[in-house]
Amino acid sequence: MRVAVVGAGLMGHGIALVWAMGGHTVRITDTHAPTLERAPALMAKALATLAAHGENKGMDPAALAQRVTAHPGLAECVEGAELVIEAIIEQPDAKRALYAELLSCMPEGATLASNTSYLDVFPLMPAALLPRAMIAHWYTPPYLVDLVDLVPSPELEAGRLEAVRDALAAMEQKPVVMKRFIPGYIANRIQATVQNEVQWLIDNGYADARTVDEAVVHGIALRMPIVGVMAKADFTGLPLLQHTFRNRMYSPPEPFDASPSMDALIAAGATGVMSGRGYYEWGGEPAALIEERDRRLIALKKALREIGTMAGNAL
Ligand SMILES: NC(=O)c1ccc[n+]([C@@H]2O[C@H](COP(=O)([O-])OP(=O)(O)OC[C@H]3O[C@@H](n4cnc5c(N)ncnc54)[C@H](O)[C@@H]3O)[C@@H](O)[C@H]2O)c1
């Protein structure tokens, strides 16, 4: 498939790399020249990390340079494309202006897929684009996190979403199809709910950050890859969950606007891994910490491939 990626930032260059590793030819563009110039080196660095763990799908740096080309102009980037991926900044006005431009330069047959996180992009598009528009939402870094949320525009022509889904699946990504758009899709909404709960437990003195993470990793996370949430419900037995709902044994915390513990850390300059300190004392170089996280992620992915999952498969 000939793919065009518009926006070469954090997500754009990673998405381009995945399509290239999948054997596709990719053109990439960005209105910010330094970002576009930086993209090939970032892709090469990510490819080297993957290659060090045997996860580069047989692609070497020469093949990467051949398959992904950078183009300063939008029209040149989308010329001949079958799939145009929009990965520009999350600003409605910028997206609206780009979609109007794309209508005039995108090939007739091409599908447009937006990587938006929280915006309902369909009302921002010219009506004539809607029959060929969808959302394909990736996670960071796209070459390590397999999930891609797919959402059709309300007027999407039959066959387009399925073609993107099949191409993603062939690259060993995990496309999931939602019936309609909701900000945050599934995974980020669940993540937000978990973050709210955890922040509440910490701020109300029930546990510290380390204890929360131990409970998450050794309790919830250990089971989740195998049984997800709904397959776990079946294993638990639905009547137990029915009682939990009926008896209101558990009620989630009231919504809150700010977390005092987080506000205090940020005010002290402890903003997370990049500053060496957040809820944890990290110390070391951010690049080394990120590499170590990625090494473990790759090892876990390999193990999961071998183990398989009972979530989804049984349906
Ligand atoms: N960062 C994440 O974790 C993440 C995850 C999933 C989805 N997303 C979504 O992906 C999109 C991009 O996010 P990002 O994190 O890569 O942002 P980013 O700021 O790293 O990159 C966006 C790029 O778009 C470029 N740009 C702006 N207007 C443009 C135009 N008209 N044409 C071409 N390029 C243009 C900017 O110069 C910038 O380099 C957003 O919609 C975001 O919500 C982000």
The ligand as a Gaussian input file, in Angstrom:
#p B3LYP/6-31G(d) Opt

LIG

0 1
 N        1.613000      11.871000      21.763000
 C        0.858000      10.796000      21.945000
 O        1.095000       9.983000      22.852000
 C       -0.303000      10.535000      21.022000
 C       -0.887000       9.256000      21.027000
 C       -1.934000       8.990000      20.138000
 C       -2.400000       9.995000      19.300000
 N       -1.829000      11.234000      19.318000
 C       -2.335000      12.239000      18.370000
 O       -1.461000      12.294000      17.251000
 C       -1.443000      13.619000      16.721000
 C       -0.016000      14.126000      16.710000
 O        0.487000      14.115000      18.019000
 P        2.059000      14.140000      18.340000
 O        2.189000      13.721000      19.750000
 O        2.802000      13.381000      17.287000
 O        2.357000      15.697000      18.209000
 P        3.707000      16.444000      17.791000
 O        3.551000      17.834000      18.235000
 O        4.912000      15.652000      18.201000
 O        3.646000      16.407000      16.188000
 C        2.706000      17.118000      15.448000
 C        3.399000      17.641000      14.206000
 O        2.425000      18.180000      13.310000
 C        3.083000      19.203000      12.589000
 N        2.056000      19.979000      11.898000
 C        1.235000      20.901000      12.392000
 N        0.410000      21.354000      11.412000
 C        0.724000      20.666000      10.298000
 C        0.206000      20.655000       8.946000
 N       -0.815000      21.422000       8.595000
 N        0.769000      19.825000       8.048000
 C        1.812000      19.018000       8.402000
 N        2.331000      18.989000       9.655000
 C        1.778000      19.802000      10.588000
 C        3.874000      19.948000      13.639000
 O        4.903000      20.697000      13.050000
 C        4.385000      18.771000      14.493000
 O        5.690000      18.377000      14.093000
 C       -2.406000      14.435000      17.584000
 O       -3.674000      14.449000      16.993000
 C       -2.423000      13.650000      18.897000
 O       -3.599000      13.845000      19.620000
 C       -0.779000      11.528000      20.155000

